[in-house]
Amino acid sequence: MSSLHKSRIADFQDVLKEPSIALEKLRELSFSGIPCEGGLRCLCWKILLNYLPLERASWTSILAKQRGLYSQFLREMIIQPGIAKANMGVSREDVTFEDHPLNPSPDSRWNTYFKDNEVLLQIDKDVRRLCPDISFFQRPTEYPCLLILDPQNEFETLRKRVEQTTLKSQTVARNRSGVTNMSSPHKNSAPPAMNEYEVLPNGCEAHWEVVERILFIYAKLNPGIAYVQGMNEIVGPLYYTFATDPNSEWKEHAEADTFFCFTNLMAEIRDNFIKSLDDSQCGITYKMEKVYSTLKDKDMELYLKLVRTPGPQWNTDSCTEAGLGDHAGDRGGQAGGEGRVS
C-alpha cells in the first residue's frame, strides 16, 4: 500500500470519527474515490445516500428502526401473500368468485398475484446473471433471511413462486415503455448455462436471491415504475459492498441497508428508467447529450471511444464495475461521491 493511499485512508477516518460528519469535506474526499479498506466505502455510501444521518449518536436508533421496517416489508409483501396463496382455494367448497383464479377483476387477489409473478420472473432472470465475471452472487450468504427460510414456515417463498408459476416456460421482459413481452426461452437463443439456474438447498440462499428479494419489494412499493431491466446493475454494487463489510453486524443487515440506499438512489435517477421522459430535461437522452458535450470539450479521446460504444451500456457497466471493491479498484466510491441524496 502506497503512502499516498495510506494518507487518503487516514483523511477519511478523520472525517468519519467526528461526532458530526462534515458533509462537504466527505464529498470532497469521495470525489476522487473511496478506499474499500476497513469498511470505509460501505460507511461513506450510507452517509452520502442519506441512509445514515450526519450525527453519529443517532446511527444506532436509525439503523434499528429502518431494519425493523424492512422486516415488516418482508412480512407484508412476501410472507403474508405466501400464506394467503397457500390458503386460497384449499377446498373446492371454499372457492368463491372473488377467490377464483379466472376472476377478471383488477382487485382480485389472483390478478395481483399473477401480475406480481410477471415482475418477479423478469427480476429472477436478470439477477441470476448479475456480474457473471465474479462468483460472489452465486455463493451462499452467511446470513440467510431466517424470516423467509425458517423450516417451520409453510408458505410460498419467492423461490417457490418462480419454480411453480405457470409462466415458468416463458421469458417475461418489461421494457422502459412499461410493455411486458413474453416469449419462449429457447426461441432464437441458446439454452442458458446450467449454473445460472442452480438453486442452493433449503435453508440456504445465494446472494443473488437476496438481490432478487430487494428488487421485488422495491417493485411492490413503487408500482409506477416497478422493475425495469438495468436496476439489477444499480443495486448489485451496493449489495456487494455492504455484504462484504468487515463489520459482521453491518454485514448481517446488508439486505435491509441495501434496500434503503437503493431506494434513495432511485429517487434521484428513476426518471432515467421511464421512456416517456427520455427527451425531457430530466430524461436519459437529455442527460447523456450533456455528458457527451462535456466530454467532447474536455477529453476528445475518451469522447471518441464512447461514441463508438453502444450506449448507455457503457455507463451502466462502468458504474457496476466501479462498485465491486477490489475487483475494480479504488475509484468505485464515485458512485456515491457526487453528493448526498436528498
Secondary structure, DSSP 8 states (H G I E B T S, - for coil): --HHHHHHHHHHHHHHTSSB--HHHHHHHHTT----GGGHHHHHHHHHTTSS-SBGGGHHHHHHHHHHHHHHHHIIIIIHHHHHHHHTTSSGGG--TTT-TT---TT-HHHHHHHHHHHHHHHHHHHTTSSTTSSGGGSB-SS--HHHH-TT--S--HHHHHHH-TTTTSEEEE-TTS-EEEE-TTTTS----GGGS----TT--BHHHHHHHHHHHHHHH-TTT---TTHHHHHHHHHHHHHT-S-HHHHHTHHHHHHHHHHHHHHHHGGGG-GGGTTSTTSHHHHHHHHHHHHHHH-HHHHHHHHTS-TTHHHHHHHHHHTSGGGT-GGGGGGSTT----
